[in-house]
């Protein structure tokens, strides 16, 4: 069965096309990524402005052509934070259907977290120990406390990198006062996560794709570790190397980050916020291990299709 999954994220629309076999496994046929930045200028105002709105529709038209050129049996298109919180989110869904011929389903944060877990569980070796899974999106960040068997707790927070960037409006480079403002905001917003971690005590952080992919590739550029590859879905990040690298990124200017090995241009503006967020989680919950899963929502959708 050929399956096309479109993840309509806040910053990026991702398309993954696979061929699934009878054993539940799949072969990746192609993948595409188009930066759309739906939240540009209005992420915290509750609507999608005209220019990013049209960028998103253009991206879906491009994906529709790719899908129609292949014999795809199942197409799943899921919209997350930016579209589900926008006053004109349903308008976007309607235009996606009428102009691109793609039926988009808006999913809530709980469903998003569940699919992220299903993807991560296939990518990394989990056992009975509890892990804290973190997926940093543009509009929201999902946290899941789980082991190989089940989810014990999950929640989606309106703490995506694009929202936080718009809220903090950091200098170049970011100032200590702005970092303090970010951490104070996270302290206020993440009370439910603190309560959940106190109850369940996860022992590690699993970073789910996105910004964590950039961390893998930046580590490879700096320390000659393994870079991202289709042949590998799990990466161990040595914290004694990660923390100095993250501090370099946090103290850098935009121009300096453009030259950073392993950092793609579309993540240059948000990687500082992402690294600060990851550091906050590692420090706040005293997590001594960091692993990265290259699977996330898209793969979770595939594994959920029977």
N, C-alpha and C positions, 0 to 999 in steps of 0.2 A: 504494500500500500504506500503510495506517495502522499506525503503530508507537507503542507506549507503552513508555517506558523509565523504570524506577524505580531510582534510586540510593539505596540504603539506607546513608547515611553515618552517622558516629558522632554528629554533632550534628543533622543534618537529613536528612529523607527528601524527595528531589526527584522529581517526576513531570514528564516531558516527553512530550507527544503530538504527533506530526508526521505529515504525509502525504509519503511519499517518491515521487519520480518516476522515470522510466526512465533519466534521465541521471545518477542518483546524488545529485541535489540533493533538498532537501526544503522543505516549507512548515510552519512551526510553527503548530499549531492551538491549543495551550494549554500552560501550565506551572503547576505548583503547588509550594509549598515548605512543609513542616510541621516546625517545630523539635521534636525528640524527645529530644535529649541522652541517648542511650543509656548513655553512660559516667558519668552523674551519680553522684558519690560513690564509684564503684568502678572507674573507667577503668583504674587501674593494679593492680587486684586480680584481674583475669581473669574477671569475670562481670558480667552485666547484672542490676541490682537490680530488684525487682518493679515499682516505680512506673514507671521508664523503659521496662522491658520491655512493660508494658501500654500505655504511650503509643505505643510503636512499632507494636504490633498495631492499636491504634485508628486510627493514621495509615494503615496498609495497608487497613483496612476502608473508610476514606473514599476512598482511591484506587481500591479495587476497585469501588465504586459508580460513580465517575466513568468508569472504563474500561467497565463493563457498560452504561452509558448511551450509549456510542458504539460504532460498528461497527469495533472494533479487530481487525486481523488478526494482529498479532504483539505479544506482551507479554514484555519482558525485565526481570527484577528482579535486581539484583546487590547483594550484601552485601559490605562492605569491612571495615575494620580492627576496629571494635568487635565485630562479630558473629563474624568469623573467629578472633579471639583469646579469645573468651569461652568458659568451660566450658559454659555453657548456650546457646551459639550455635546448635547443632543443634536444641535445644528451641524456639528462636525460629523457626527455619525451618519446623519441623513445625507450630507454632501458626499461622504465616502461611498455610500451606496449608490447614489444617483450619478456621480461623476466618475468614480473609479470602479464601480461594480463590486465593491468589497463590503460584506456585512461585518460590522464591527460590534463586538460585545464589550460593554463597559463592566468591568469586574470590581468588586469592593476589595478593601485592603486585606480582609481575612482570606478571601479566595486567592489573592495574589501571594500572600505568605505561604499558603498551603502548596501552591504550585512551585514556588521557590524551593520549599523543602523537598518536594518530590524530585526536582532536578538535582539539588545538592546531594541527596542521599544516594543517587546513582553515580555521582562524580567522585565522591570521597568515601574512604573506608570509615564507616561509623560502627560503633558497637553499643554496649549498654551504658557507657559513660555519656554524660550530658554535654552537648555543645551549644554554644550561642551562635546562631547563624545571623549574619548581617548582610543586607542587600541595600546598598546606597543607590537610590535612583535620583532622577532630577527633581521630581516633585515629592516623593515620599521615601522613607527608609523603613524596611521591614525587619523585624527581629523575631526570631523563632528559637525557642529552647526545645531541643529534641535529642533523641538518640536514634539508633538504627530502626527501632520499632515504631516509634510514635512521636507525635508532637505533644509536649506538655503545656506549652504556652506560646501564643503568637500575637503580635500586634503590629499594625502599620501606623507610622507616625508621619505627620506632615513636616518632615525634616530632610527633604531631598536636598542635594547639593545646590541646585538652582535656587530653591527657596531660601536656603541659608545664605547663599552668595548675595541675593537681592536684599535680604534682611541686614546683613552686616556691612555690605558695600565696602569691602576691605581696601586699604591703601595698597600701593605697589612699592615695596613689599608690605605684607600685612603687619600692623602694629600690635604690640603687646596688649594695649587697651582693647583692641578689636578681638583678639583671641580671648581675653577675659570676658568680653561681652558674649561671645559665642558660647563659651563654657557655662556661663551663668544661665543662658537660654536653654542649653541642653539639660542643665540641672533641673530647671523648672518643668520642662516638657517630658522628661524621661522618668518621672516618678513611678509610673506603672512598671517600667522595665527594672528599676531598682528593686521594687517589691518582689517581682518575679524571680530575679536573680538571687535575692536573699532567701527565697523559699526553695529554689531548685538547685542553686550553686553549680552552674556550668563550669567546666574546667578548661575550655579552650574557645577561641573565636574562629569561626569559619566564615571567610569573606566570600561573598557570592558574586562572581563575575564583575562586570562594569569597572569601577575604579580599582578594584582589586586586581583585575587583569593588568592594569597599568603598573601596579606595584610589582607584580611578577616581572614584567618586562624591564622596569627601571632597576630592579635588583639584578637582573641578568646583565644589564648594561654596566652596572657599577661593580658587581662581584663575580661576573662570569658564571652565574648559576643558570639553570635551565630557563629558557624563554618559552613563551606560549607556543604550543604545538597541538595540532589535531590529535596527535597520538597520546597525549597526556591530559588528564582531567583534574588532577590534584597536585598541588604544589605546597611544600613546607616552606614557610618564611622564617628565617632565623632572626629572632627579635634583636639580638645584639648587633646585627647589621641593618635591620629595618629602621630602628629608632634614629641612628645617625643620618640615614638617607632621608627619612621624613623631615628631620630638622633642617637639612639642607634645602629641601623643597619648600618648607614653610617659610624660610628666611630669604627665598629667592625672589627675583623680580619676574614679571611675565616674560621679558626678553630672555632672561637666563633659562627659564623653563622650556622655552621653545627649542633650546639646544640640548635638552636633557635626553640622553639615550633611553629609548624605550617608551617615551611619553608621546602619544599621538596628539596632534594639534587640537583636536576637538575636546580634549580633556585638560588642556593647559590652564584654562581659566578656573576650573573647579577642583583641581587636584589638591590645592592647599587646604580648602575646606574639608575635602575627603580625608586627607591625612590627619588633620586635627581631630576629626570625628572618630577615626579609627583609634588614634592615640588616647582620646578621652575614654573610649570603651575599654581598651586594654588596661588603662590605669585605674579607672573607677572600679572595675570588677576583678582587678588583680589577676588577669588572665595571662598565663605564661607560655601559651602556644598559639600560633596563628597559622592556619591553613587556608588555601584559596581553592575554591571550586570554580571550574570554568563553565559549569552548567548552572542555569538559573530557571527563570520562568518558562522560556521557550521549550527547553528540554523537559521541564515538568509537565507541560501540556502534552508533549509527545508520549511520555511514559504513562500519562493518564488516559490516553485513547486506547480503547480495547479493540 
